[in-house]
C-alpha cells in the first residue's frame, strides 16, 4: 500500500466516524515537504561546494540546469509549473524553462535591491557529509522562497487530490457496509484528456436499479461553500455526499430534489440507507457493535 493510499484509507475511516479528516492531509503535506526540504538542502550544499571557486551565479547554474526536469527548474526558480501553465496557457518544456529563467532573474534582482536597502545580515549554514557551506543573505532568501513555493504547491495539489482519490472508495465502502449487491452500483472514469502515463483519478459513481442510474457526488467541503453544491446541481447528480453542509447547501439540494448525506451530522453516513431504500436498492442493516471491524475489512480489501 502506498502512502497516499494509506491516507485515503484513513480519511474514509474518519469520515464514516464523523471525525475531521483534515489532519491526515496536513500530515501528508508535512511528510512530503520535509522530505523535499532535506533533499533540496543536500542539492544546494552540493551545488555550492561544486562552485566555490567560480565567480558566477552558482544557484542558477546548478539549480536551474537544463538537465533537470521542467518541474524542478520551475520550483527552484521560485514558481510552480501549474502557475506557469496558467500564465502562459501551456506547460511545454520550453515555455516552463523560459518562464522560470525570467522569473528567477527578476527575483534575484529584487532580492539584491532589497538587501542593499535593508541593513540586514543573514547567513544560512548547511552541513552535509561533515562539510559545511554558507549562503549569504541573497542566496538564503532565494532558498527560503523556493521552500515556500514548494510547500504551497504541495498544499494545493494534495488537498485537491484527496477529494478525487476518496470519492470512489468512499461510495464503495458505503455500499458494502449495507451489503448492496455489486450489480446495483458502478464506478466509471470521468471523460477527461490525460497525458500518457498520467492517471485520471476523477470518477463518476452510480447507484443503479433496473435501467435507472443515479449519479453520486462526493465533496469534502466545509460549511459556507454553496458553490460546491452548485457544481453538483450542474452535473445532474442525484445524491450528494459531503463532509459538512450549511443550511443554505441543504436548502439548495432539497429544492432540486437531490438526496444528500452530511457525514459530520448526528445521523452521519447512516442517512445513506434511507436513500437506498427510497431508490429501491437492496441493502441490509449492519451490526453496530461490529462497525469498526466491518469498515476495516472493507478498506483492507479495497487497498490491498
C-alpha positions as YAML, in Angstrom:
chain: A
units: angstrom
residues:
- id: 1
  name: UNK
  ca: [0.00, 0.00, 0.00]
- id: 2
  name: UNK
  ca: [1.36, 3.43, -0.96]
- id: 3
  name: UNK
  ca: [1.48, 6.37, 1.43]
- id: 4
  name: UNK
  ca: [-1.33, 8.18, -0.43]
- id: 5
  name: UNK
  ca: [-3.48, 5.01, -0.34]
- id: 6
  name: UNK
  ca: [-2.96, 4.80, 3.42]
- id: 7
  name: UNK
  ca: [-4.01, 8.45, 3.76]
- id: 8
  name: UNK
  ca: [-7.12, 7.83, 1.62]
- id: 9
  name: UNK
  ca: [-7.97, 4.84, 3.81]
- id: 10
  name: UNK
  ca: [-7.55, 6.92, 6.98]
- id: 11
  name: UNK
  ca: [-9.68, 9.74, 5.54]
- id: 12
  name: UNK
  ca: [-12.56, 7.35, 4.79]
- id: 13
  name: UNK
  ca: [-12.44, 5.89, 8.31]
- id: 14
  name: UNK
  ca: [-12.54, 9.37, 9.85]
- id: 15
  name: UNK
  ca: [-15.40, 10.48, 7.58]
- id: 16
  name: UNK
  ca: [-17.50, 7.46, 8.47]
- id: 17
  name: UNK
  ca: [-16.88, 8.05, 12.18]
- id: 18
  name: UNK
  ca: [-17.85, 11.71, 11.86]
- id: 19
  name: UNK
  ca: [-14.33, 12.87, 12.72]
- id: 20
  name: UNK
  ca: [-12.37, 15.63, 11.00]
- id: 21
  name: UNK
  ca: [-10.21, 14.16, 8.25]
- id: 22
  name: UNK
  ca: [-8.00, 17.20, 7.59]
- id: 23
  name: UNK
  ca: [-5.17, 16.19, 9.91]
- id: 24
  name: UNK
  ca: [-4.47, 13.27, 7.55]
- id: 25
  name: UNK
  ca: [-3.80, 15.61, 4.64]
- id: 26
  name: UNK
  ca: [-1.79, 18.02, 6.79]
- id: 27
  name: UNK
  ca: [0.35, 15.11, 7.97]
- id: 28
  name: UNK
  ca: [0.96, 14.03, 4.37]
- id: 29
  name: UNK
  ca: [1.86, 17.59, 3.36]
- id: 30
  name: UNK
  ca: [4.32, 17.81, 6.25]
- id: 31
  name: UNK
  ca: [5.91, 14.45, 5.40]
- id: 32
  name: UNK
  ca: [6.36, 15.25, 1.70]
- id: 33
  name: UNK
  ca: [7.56, 18.80, 2.37]
- id: 34
  name: UNK
  ca: [10.13, 17.77, 4.97]
- id: 35
  name: UNK
  ca: [11.50, 15.10, 2.64]
- id: 36
  name: UNK
  ca: [11.71, 17.68, -0.16]
- id: 37
  name: UNK
  ca: [13.44, 20.15, 2.18]
- id: 38
  name: UNK
  ca: [16.10, 17.60, 3.17]
- id: 39
  name: UNK
  ca: [16.76, 16.62, -0.46]
- id: 40
  name: UNK
  ca: [16.76, 20.27, -1.54]
- id: 41
  name: UNK
  ca: [19.28, 21.31, 1.13]
- id: 42
  name: UNK
  ca: [21.53, 18.44, 0.04]
- id: 43
  name: UNK
  ca: [21.33, 19.63, -3.57]
- id: 44
  name: UNK
  ca: [22.06, 23.23, -2.57]
- id: 45
  name: UNK
  ca: [25.06, 22.16, -0.45]
- id: 46
  name: UNK
  ca: [26.49, 20.06, -3.28]
- id: 47
  name: UNK
  ca: [25.92, 22.84, -5.81]
- id: 48
  name: UNK
  ca: [27.65, 25.39, -3.60]
- id: 49
  name: UNK
  ca: [30.60, 23.06, -2.98]
- id: 50
  name: UNK
  ca: [30.98, 22.39, -6.69]
- id: 51
  name: UNK
  ca: [31.15, 26.11, -7.47]
- id: 52
  name: UNK
  ca: [33.14, 27.59, -4.58]
- id: 53
  name: UNK
  ca: [35.84, 28.95, -6.86]
- id: 54
  name: UNK
  ca: [33.61, 30.06, -9.74]
- id: 55
  name: UNK
  ca: [32.58, 33.69, -9.86]
- id: 56
  name: UNK
  ca: [29.12, 33.13, -11.36]
- id: 57
  name: UNK
  ca: [25.59, 32.68, -10.06]
- id: 58
  name: UNK
  ca: [26.15, 29.11, -8.87]
- id: 59
  name: UNK
  ca: [22.49, 28.67, -7.87]
- id: 60
  name: UNK
  ca: [21.26, 29.46, -11.38]
- id: 61
  name: UNK
  ca: [23.99, 27.34, -12.96]
- id: 62
  name: UNK
  ca: [23.28, 24.26, -10.86]
- id: 63
  name: UNK
  ca: [19.68, 24.51, -9.62]
- id: 64
  name: UNK
  ca: [18.25, 25.69, -12.94]
- id: 65
  name: UNK
  ca: [20.38, 23.33, -15.03]
- id: 66
  name: UNK
  ca: [18.68, 22.33, -18.27]
- id: 67
  name: UNK
  ca: [19.28, 18.65, -17.47]
- id: 68
  name: UNK
  ca: [16.74, 18.93, -14.64]
- id: 69
  name: UNK
  ca: [13.05, 18.31, -15.24]
- id: 70
  name: UNK
  ca: [10.79, 21.30, -16.02]
- id: 71
  name: UNK
  ca: [9.05, 20.83, -12.65]
- id: 72
  name: UNK
  ca: [12.37, 21.01, -10.77]
- id: 73
  name: UNK
  ca: [13.55, 24.05, -12.74]
- id: 74
  name: UNK
  ca: [10.25, 25.84, -12.11]
- id: 75
  name: UNK
  ca: [10.24, 25.15, -8.35]
- id: 76
  name: UNK
  ca: [13.92, 26.06, -7.97]
- id: 77
  name: UNK
  ca: [13.24, 29.36, -9.74]
- id: 78
  name: UNK
  ca: [10.51, 30.20, -7.24]
- id: 79
  name: UNK
  ca: [7.49, 29.21, -9.35]
- id: 80
  name: UNK
  ca: [5.48, 26.05, -9.72]
- id: 81
  name: UNK
  ca: [4.60, 24.51, -13.06]
- id: 82
  name: UNK
  ca: [0.85, 24.96, -12.57]
- id: 83
  name: UNK
  ca: [1.30, 28.72, -12.15]
- id: 84
  name: UNK
  ca: [3.36, 28.88, -15.34]
- id: 85
  name: UNK
  ca: [0.75, 26.82, -17.21]
- id: 86
  name: UNK
  ca: [-1.99, 29.21, -16.06]
- id: 87
  name: UNK
  ca: [0.09, 32.24, -17.02]
- id: 88
  name: UNK
  ca: [1.06, 31.06, -20.50]
- id: 89
  name: UNK
  ca: [-1.74, 28.57, -21.27]
- id: 90
  name: UNK
  ca: [0.96, 25.98, -21.87]
- id: 91
  name: UNK
  ca: [3.03, 23.53, -19.87]
- id: 92
  name: UNK
  ca: [5.52, 22.74, -22.64]
- id: 93
  name: UNK
  ca: [9.11, 22.28, -21.50]
- id: 94
  name: UNK
  ca: [10.45, 25.29, -23.42]
- id: 95
  name: UNK
  ca: [7.70, 27.56, -22.07]
- id: 96
  name: UNK
  ca: [8.28, 26.41, -18.48]
- id: 97
  name: UNK
  ca: [12.05, 26.89, -18.74]
- id: 98
  name: UNK
  ca: [11.76, 30.34, -20.33]
- id: 99
  name: UNK
  ca: [9.27, 31.48, -17.68]
- id: 100
  name: UNK
  ca: [11.38, 30.02, -14.86]
- id: 101
  name: UNK
  ca: [14.56, 31.74, -16.03]
- id: 102
  name: UNK
  ca: [12.78, 35.05, -16.47]
- id: 103
  name: UNK
  ca: [11.20, 34.81, -13.03]
- id: 104
  name: UNK
  ca: [14.47, 33.82, -11.37]
- id: 105
  name: UNK
  ca: [16.29, 36.85, -12.84]
- id: 106
  name: UNK
  ca: [13.50, 39.14, -11.64]
- id: 107
  name: UNK
  ca: [13.55, 37.57, -8.18]
- id: 108
  name: UNK
  ca: [17.35, 37.74, -7.95]
- id: 109
  name: UNK
  ca: [17.37, 41.43, -8.85]
- id: 110
  name: UNK
  ca: [14.53, 42.21, -6.42]
- id: 111
  name: UNK
  ca: [16.36, 40.46, -3.58]
- id: 112
  name: UNK
  ca: [19.62, 42.19, -4.49]
- id: 113
  name: UNK
  ca: [17.93, 45.61, -4.38]
- id: 114
  name: UNK
  ca: [16.19, 44.81, -1.12]
- id: 115
  name: UNK
  ca: [19.37, 43.71, 0.65]
- id: 116
  name: UNK
  ca: [21.12, 46.90, -0.43]
- id: 117
  name: UNK
  ca: [18.38, 48.98, 1.19]
- id: 118
  name: UNK
  ca: [17.80, 46.92, 4.32]
- id: 119
  name: UNK
  ca: [20.58, 46.75, 6.92]
- id: 120
  name: UNK
  ca: [20.25, 43.03, 7.49]
- id: 121
  name: UNK
  ca: [22.86, 40.32, 7.74]
- id: 122
  name: UNK
  ca: [21.66, 36.76, 7.35]
- id: 123
  name: UNK
  ca: [23.79, 33.67, 6.82]
- id: 124
  name: UNK
  ca: [22.45, 30.17, 6.29]
- id: 125
  name: UNK
  ca: [24.85, 27.35, 7.07]
- id: 126
  name: UNK
  ca: [24.29, 23.85, 5.70]
- id: 127
  name: UNK
  ca: [26.37, 20.92, 6.91]
- id: 128
  name: UNK
  ca: [26.49, 17.88, 4.66]
- id: 129
  name: UNK
  ca: [28.83, 14.88, 4.95]
- id: 130
  name: UNK
  ca: [30.90, 16.72, 7.57]
- id: 131
  name: UNK
  ca: [31.44, 19.60, 5.15]
- id: 132
  name: UNK
  ca: [29.66, 22.91, 5.67]
- id: 133
  name: UNK
  ca: [28.73, 25.65, 3.24]
- id: 134
  name: UNK
  ca: [27.48, 29.13, 3.99]
- id: 135
  name: UNK
  ca: [24.89, 31.05, 1.98]
- id: 136
  name: UNK
  ca: [24.87, 34.83, 2.07]
- id: 137
  name: UNK
  ca: [21.65, 36.77, 2.55]
- id: 138
  name: UNK
  ca: [20.79, 36.84, -1.17]
- id: 139
  name: UNK
  ca: [21.33, 33.10, -1.55]
- id: 140
  name: UNK
  ca: [19.49, 32.37, 1.69]
- id: 141
  name: UNK
  ca: [16.40, 34.35, 0.64]
- id: 142
  name: UNK
  ca: [16.27, 32.53, -2.71]
- id: 143
  name: UNK
  ca: [16.44, 29.17, -0.92]
- id: 144
  name: UNK
  ca: [13.76, 30.21, 1.59]
- id: 145
  name: UNK
  ca: [11.50, 31.43, -1.22]
- id: 146
  name: UNK
  ca: [11.89, 28.11, -3.06]
- id: 147
  name: UNK
  ca: [10.86, 26.18, 0.05]
- id: 148
  name: UNK
  ca: [7.80, 28.41, 0.48]
- id: 149
  name: UNK
  ca: [6.75, 27.88, -3.14]
- id: 150
  name: UNK
  ca: [7.17, 24.10, -2.85]
- id: 151
  name: UNK
  ca: [5.09, 24.00, 0.34]
- id: 152
  name: UNK
  ca: [2.31, 25.97, -1.34]
- id: 153
  name: UNK
  ca: [2.41, 23.72, -4.41]
- id: 154
  name: UNK
  ca: [2.20, 20.58, -2.26]
- id: 155
  name: UNK
  ca: [-0.63, 22.02, -0.22]
- id: 156
  name: UNK
  ca: [-2.75, 22.92, -3.23]
- id: 157
  name: UNK
  ca: [-2.09, 19.67, -5.05]
- id: 158
  name: UNK
  ca: [-2.68, 17.31, -2.12]
- id: 159
  name: UNK
  ca: [-5.89, 18.97, -0.92]
- id: 160
  name: UNK
  ca: [-7.27, 18.72, -4.45]
- id: 161
  name: UNK
  ca: [-6.11, 15.15, -4.97]
- id: 162
  name: UNK
  ca: [-7.51, 13.96, -1.63]
- id: 163
  name: UNK
  ca: [-11.08, 14.59, -2.72]
- id: 164
  name: UNK
  ca: [-10.62, 12.92, -6.10]
- id: 165
  name: UNK
  ca: [-8.97, 9.83, -4.61]
- id: 166
  name: UNK
  ca: [-11.55, 9.47, -1.85]
- id: 167
  name: UNK
  ca: [-14.77, 9.78, -3.86]
- id: 168
  name: UNK
  ca: [-14.95, 6.30, -5.40]
- id: 169
  name: UNK
  ca: [-13.61, 4.26, -2.43]
- id: 170
  name: UNK
  ca: [-15.92, 6.11, 0.00]
- id: 171
  name: UNK
  ca: [-19.03, 5.32, -2.06]
- id: 172
  name: UNK
  ca: [-17.98, 1.67, -2.49]
- id: 173
  name: UNK
  ca: [-17.42, 1.44, 1.27]
- id: 174
  name: UNK
  ca: [-20.89, 2.83, 1.96]
- id: 175
  name: UNK
  ca: [-22.45, 0.29, -0.40]
- id: 176
  name: UNK
  ca: [-20.52, -2.61, 1.09]
- id: 177
  name: UNK
  ca: [-21.40, -1.52, 4.64]
- id: 178
  name: UNK
  ca: [-25.05, -2.09, 3.72]
- id: 179
  name: UNK
  ca: [-24.30, -5.21, 1.65]
- id: 180
  name: UNK
  ca: [-25.58, -3.67, -1.57]
- id: 181
  name: UNK
  ca: [-25.16, -6.27, -4.35]
- id: 182
  name: UNK
  ca: [-22.41, -5.37, -6.84]
- id: 183
  name: UNK
  ca: [-24.84, -5.08, -9.74]
- id: 184
  name: UNK
  ca: [-26.61, -2.17, -8.03]
- id: 185
  name: UNK
  ca: [-23.68, 0.24, -8.23]
- id: 186
  name: UNK
  ca: [-20.87, 1.10, -10.64]
- id: 187
  name: UNK
  ca: [-17.87, 3.38, -10.92]
- id: 188
  name: UNK
  ca: [-16.81, 4.89, -14.23]
- id: 189
  name: UNK
  ca: [-13.81, 7.09, -15.15]
- id: 190
  name: UNK
  ca: [-14.90, 10.61, -15.97]
- id: 191
  name: UNK
  ca: [-14.22, 11.65, -19.56]
- id: 192
  name: UNK
  ca: [-11.05, 13.72, -19.44]
- id: 193
  name: UNK
  ca: [-7.92, 14.03, -21.55]
- id: 194
  name: UNK
  ca: [-4.79, 12.94, -19.71]
- id: 195
  name: UNK
  ca: [-1.19, 12.80, -20.84]
- id: 196
  name: UNK
  ca: [0.45, 9.46, -21.47]
- id: 197
  name: UNK
  ca: [1.49, 7.95, -18.16]
- id: 198
  name: UNK
  ca: [-0.91, 10.11, -16.13]
- id: 199
  name: UNK
  ca: [-3.79, 8.61, -14.17]
- id: 200
  name: UNK
  ca: [-7.30, 10.02, -14.38]
- id: 201
  name: UNK
  ca: [-8.46, 9.85, -10.75]
- id: 202
  name: UNK
  ca: [-11.75, 11.65, -11.42]
- id: 203
  name: UNK
  ca: [-14.66, 9.22, -11.49]
- id: 204
  name: UNK
  ca: [-18.43, 9.10, -11.57]
- id: 205
  name: UNK
  ca: [-20.20, 6.78, -9.16]
- id: 206
  name: UNK
  ca: [-23.68, 5.47, -9.86]
- id: 207
  name: UNK
  ca: [-26.32, 3.68, -7.86]
- id: 208
  name: UNK
  ca: [-28.43, 1.51, -10.16]
- id: 209
  name: UNK
  ca: [-31.82, -0.14, -10.10]
- id: 210
  name: UNK
  ca: [-33.27, -1.72, -13.20]
- id: 211
  name: UNK
  ca: [-32.41, 0.51, -16.15]
- id: 212
  name: UNK
  ca: [-32.15, 3.64, -13.99]
- id: 213
  name: UNK
  ca: [-28.86, 5.16, -12.80]
- id: 214
  name: UNK
  ca: [-28.41, 7.71, -10.02]
- id: 215
  name: UNK
  ca: [-25.20, 9.73, -10.21]
- id: 216
  name: UNK
  ca: [-23.47, 10.29, -6.85]
- id: 217
  name: UNK
  ca: [-21.09, 13.11, -5.97]
- id: 218
  name: UNK
  ca: [-18.68, 13.42, -3.05]
- id: 219
  name: UNK
  ca: [-17.32, 16.77, -1.86]
- id: 220
  name: UNK
  ca: [-15.04, 17.14, 1.15]
- id: 221
  name: UNK
  ca: [-16.27, 20.66, 1.80]
- id: 222
  name: UNK
  ca: [-16.76, 22.77, 4.88]
- id: 223
  name: UNK
  ca: [-19.79, 24.87, 5.72]
- id: 224
  name: UNK
  ca: [-20.36, 28.04, 3.76]
- id: 225
  name: UNK
  ca: [-19.41, 26.69, 0.33]
- id: 226
  name: UNK
  ca: [-22.64, 26.95, -1.69]
- id: 227
  name: UNK
  ca: [-20.67, 26.97, -4.94]
- id: 228
  name: UNK
  ca: [-19.77, 23.31, -4.32]
- id: 229
  name: UNK
  ca: [-23.44, 22.42, -4.17]
- id: 230
  name: UNK
  ca: [-23.96, 24.45, -7.35]
- id: 231
  name: UNK
  ca: [-21.38, 22.29, -9.10]
- id: 232
  name: UNK
  ca: [-23.25, 19.13, -8.09]
- id: 233
  name: UNK
  ca: [-26.55, 20.51, -9.32]
- id: 234
  name: UNK
  ca: [-24.93, 21.47, -12.63]
- id: 235
  name: UNK
  ca: [-23.71, 17.87, -13.05]
- id: 236
  name: UNK
  ca: [-27.23, 16.49, -12.55]
- id: 237
  name: UNK
  ca: [-26.23, 14.41, -9.54]
- id: 238
  name: UNK
  ca: [-28.98, 12.55, -7.71]
- id: 239
  name: UNK
  ca: [-27.00, 12.00, -4.50]
- id: 240
  name: UNK
  ca: [-24.61, 14.39, -2.76]
- id: 241
  name: UNK
  ca: [-22.29, 13.14, 0.00]
- id: 242
  name: UNK
  ca: [-20.36, 15.83, 1.88]
- id: 243
  name: UNK
  ca: [-18.26, 16.26, 4.99]
- id: 244
  name: UNK
  ca: [-20.30, 19.29, 6.10]
- id: 245
  name: UNK
  ca: [-23.30, 21.10, 4.66]
- id: 246
  name: UNK
  ca: [-24.62, 24.53, 5.55]
- id: 247
  name: UNK
  ca: [-28.35, 25.20, 5.85]
- id: 248
  name: UNK
  ca: [-28.10, 27.00, 2.51]
- id: 249
  name: UNK
  ca: [-26.49, 23.93, 0.92]
- id: 250
  name: UNK
  ca: [-29.26, 21.70, 2.23]
- id: 251
  name: UNK
  ca: [-31.97, 24.08, 1.06]
- id: 252
  name: UNK
  ca: [-30.46, 24.19, -2.41]
- id: 253
  name: UNK
  ca: [-30.26, 20.42, -2.63]
- id: 254
  name: UNK
  ca: [-33.77, 19.89, -1.25]
- id: 255
  name: UNK
  ca: [-35.16, 22.41, -3.73]
- id: 256
  name: UNK
  ca: [-33.54, 20.48, -6.59]
- id: 257
  name: UNK
  ca: [-34.66, 17.16, -5.12]
- id: 258
  name: UNK
  ca: [-31.08, 15.98, -4.70]
- id: 259
  name: UNK
  ca: [-30.64, 13.43, -1.92]
- id: 260
  name: UNK
  ca: [-27.82, 14.33, 0.47]
- id: 261
  name: UNK
  ca: [-25.71, 12.84, 3.25]
- id: 262
  name: UNK
  ca: [-23.80, 15.04, 5.72]
- id: 263
  name: UNK
  ca: [-21.09, 12.86, 7.23]
- id: 264
  name: UNK
  ca: [-20.35, 15.17, 10.18]
- id: 265
  name: UNK
  ca: [-24.01, 15.39, 11.25]
- id: 266
  name: UNK
  ca: [-25.55, 13.41, 14.12]
- id: 267
  name: UNK
  ca: [-27.01, 10.80, 11.76]
- id: 268
  name: UNK
  ca: [-23.89, 10.86, 9.57]
- id: 269
  name: UNK
  ca: [-23.47, 8.23, 6.88]
- id: 270
  name: UNK
  ca: [-26.48, 6.25, 8.19]
- id: 271
  name: UNK
  ca: [-28.74, 8.54, 6.16]
- id: 272
  name: UNK
  ca: [-27.37, 6.68, 3.13]
- id: 273
  name: UNK
  ca: [-29.62, 3.71, 3.96]
- id: 274
  name: UNK
  ca: [-32.69, 5.93, 3.64]
- id: 275
  name: UNK
  ca: [-31.55, 6.84, 0.12]
- id: 276
  name: UNK
  ca: [-31.00, 3.19, -0.78]
- id: 277
  name: UNK
  ca: [-34.50, 2.35, 0.46]
- id: 278
  name: UNK
  ca: [-36.01, 5.29, -1.44]
- id: 279
  name: UNK
  ca: [-34.37, 4.16, -4.69]
- id: 280
  name: UNK
  ca: [-35.47, 0.56, -4.12]
- id: 281
  name: UNK
  ca: [-31.88, -0.72, -3.89]
- id: 282
  name: UNK
  ca: [-31.46, -3.96, -1.86]
- id: 283
  name: UNK
  ca: [-29.48, -3.48, 1.37]
- id: 284
  name: UNK
  ca: [-29.06, -4.87, 4.87]
- id: 285
  name: UNK
  ca: [-28.53, -3.30, 8.26]
- id: 286
  name: UNK
  ca: [-25.12, -3.90, 9.83]
- id: 287
  name: UNK
  ca: [-24.27, -4.78, 13.40]
- id: 288
  name: UNK
  ca: [-23.30, -1.51, 15.11]
- id: 289
  name: UNK
  ca: [-21.10, -3.42, 17.55]
- id: 290
  name: UNK
  ca: [-19.03, -4.72, 14.65]
- id: 291
  name: UNK
  ca: [-18.96, -1.48, 12.65]
- id: 292
  name: UNK
  ca: [-15.24, -0.78, 13.08]
- id: 293
  name: UNK
  ca: [-14.40, -4.38, 12.23]
- id: 294
  name: UNK
  ca: [-16.52, -4.26, 9.08]
- id: 295
  name: UNK
  ca: [-15.06, -0.93, 7.93]
- id: 296
  name: UNK
  ca: [-11.53, -2.27, 8.38]
- id: 297
  name: UNK
  ca: [-12.36, -5.43, 6.44]
- id: 298
  name: UNK
  ca: [-13.85, -3.45, 3.52]
- id: 299
  name: UNK
  ca: [-10.95, -0.99, 3.35]
- id: 300
  name: UNK
  ca: [-8.36, -3.75, 3.56]
- id: 301
  name: UNK
  ca: [-9.97, -5.38, 0.55]
- id: 302
  name: UNK
  ca: [-10.10, -2.10, -1.37]
- id: 303
  name: UNK
  ca: [-6.49, -1.16, -0.59]
- id: 304
  name: UNK
  ca: [-4.57, -4.41, -0.83]
...
